[in-house]
Amino acid sequence: MGSTDERVVAVIMVGGPTKGTRFRPLSLNIPKPLFPLAGQPMVHHPISACKKIPNLAQIFLIGFYDEREFALYVSSISNELRVPVRYLREDKPHGSAGGLYNFRDLIMEDSPSHIFLLNCDVCCSFPLPEMLESHRRYGGMGTILVIKVSAESANQFGELVADPATNELLHYTEKPETFVSDRINCGVYIFTPDIFTAIQGVSTQRKDRANLRRLSSFDAIDSATRNLPADFVRLDQDILSPLAGKKQFYTYESMDFWEQIKTPGMSLKCSALYLAQFRFTSPHLLASGDGTKSAAISGDVYIHPSAKVHPTAKIGPNVSISANARIGAGARLISCIILDDVEIKENAVVIHAIVGWKSSIGRWSRVQASGDYNAKLGVTILGESVSVEDEVVVVNSIVLPNKTLNVSVQEEIIL
């Protein structure tokens, strides 16, 4: 391990409102990084993982959201973890590496020896201390968390080839048209401060090429990056691809779970993964009950302390119930996220669904879906303040906020 005076900082990329469009209607109410998975904001999971990094000095969140949207959360999580957490707002898109470089002075103010970079929309076990240990052993500029996936799904991500003996990154290509490898980039990295020199090198090279184009009649030069601003630098195409095979980057392979949280349906799957992880990391957060004095609980379930659940309700597996929710007698909840101030009345059933803030589900009603997390309507979603009246069935549907349903619907998007 490194010396005790070495400092480490972590940077979590949280994106912005223009990037959360696939997360609607849930992102209409709340920034996507603050949407609760397993009862905790999405960004809380990588932040909690960062707390386990030895000699962690500071955590930075970088994104395009208004600072006010994160102020309350940043303040409370800093106090809870006793680690400074700061939100830094980008003025314009700089790319995944350019965003890091844009705030290099703040990131380097503690003179860290290592910098973690994580993406907020990644769901995994975040083996950060183990990555740090391996990275120090490799001695390169950076280490990338990778995982093995099916050959059919690999081309949706950055595919890479690593030396099986040394774990050196030999080849990297982002979303290739033809199959390269079943190992993919998980969007979790650790770098030495040399990464800033590499990013600066790309910017300088781009400026030089722009000047050359102005002086040259050969206009087709480097068409792939011709229209990119000099300060817009992509980590994958501009840093990892050209430096692969040069003993600069190495890989650390995760044998655990990994998903990307792009859609509301995938958030339900990731909530289940985090609930299952709580068994080992935070068992005190999981509810229990046998149906006598409290509701019967099966599997992994989170219930906020302020929620009221009738003893005859049956909850689980994979259920997360948020603040001030009210679950009535005989209700049955399976694989769902129930958000703040929701009321689920007597004998209602909710399966494979996300029920939005302040919504209500009437007596003997059913809100359910097939549970195909990748399908557009595979998870039923009710936006904020949706009222499903008594004895109404809602199947495989998305309902936008402030709607009242008094007739049953199936495979519909209610605007």
HUZIWO-V548829 format. One record per helix or strand of 3 or more residues. SS is the DSSP state (h for helix, s for strand). FROM is the first residue (numbers start at 1). TO is the last residue. Records with the same first field share a line. If there is no record, write none. Layout:
SS->FROM-TO ; FROM-TO
This chain:
s->8-15 ; 56-63 ; 84-89 ; 114-119 ; 122-124 ; 142-148 ; 158-162 ; 168-174 ; 183-191 ; 249-253 ; 258-260 ; 301-303 ; 319-321 ; 332-338 ; 349-355 ; 366-368 ; 380-382 ; 393-395
h->17-19 ; 21-23 ; 26-28 ; 32-34 ; 42-50 ; 67-81 ; 95-102 ; 104-107 ; 128-138 ; 154-156 ; 194-215 ; 223-225 ; 235-243 ; 264-281 ; 283-285
